[in-house]
Amino acid sequence: MISDRRAKTKHRGDRQTSSGLPLYEFRYRGSNAVYRGVMAQNALDHTPAAMIERPSGYLAVDDGMLGLASERLRW
């Protein structure tokens, strides 16, 4: 999944991972589903090797390298 801040809207960060990365609740632009995960721009400084640039130019994160999984909270 895309982790790039530019693809998300209504970000709210009030938690952190055990390694100190901020966790956000957000929606992807054009969607009403709410997810929890990291922003690629934050993870870039933390674990650059986990970054993937998609053909669209948006950044994605290999959540497994961070020991995380993005999760859908509600539709």
N, C-alpha and C positions, 0 to 999 in steps of 0.2 A: 504494500500500500504506500501511497505517497505520504511523506512525512513533512513536506515543505510547508512552512508557515503561509506562503502565498496561496496555497490551495485550500486553506482552512478559514473558517469564520467563527465568530463568537467564541474566542479562546478564553478559557478561564483556568488559571493555574493555581492550585492551592495545595499540591502535594509534591513530594520528591521521591525519586527512586532511592534505593539503598546506597547508590554511588553518588547521589547528589544532583542528578539531572532533574529538572522540573518536569512534572507530569501535568498535562493539560486535558481538560474536557473541551471538545470542539465539534464542529460540524464541517463537513466538506462543502465547499461552495456548491449550491444547487441541490443539496440534500438536507433532509430533516433529521436523519439519524445522528445520534450523539455518540462519540467515541472518546476513549481515554488513551493517551499515548504521548510520545515525546515530539518535539519539533526538531526537524533535521538540523536547523541552524544551531541549536543548542548542542546536539549530539556531535556535530562536526568538530567542535573544539575538544570534546571529551574523548571520542573514539573515531578519528578520521577514517580508519579502515572500514568502518561500518557504513560509510556513505556510498550510495549508488545514484548516479545521475541518470534519470529516465530520458528517453528520446524526446519527451515534451519539454525538457529543460528543468523540470521539477526534481527535487531531491527526494530520495527514499532512504530509509534506514534498514539495515539488516538487524531487526530486533533481537534475533538470537545472539548476535555478537555482544549485545548490551545486556543479555539475560532478561529480556522483557518480551512482552507480547501486547500489541495494541488490542484493545477490546471494545466491542460495541456495547454501549450501555443501554440504549433504548432507540426505538424507531422514531 
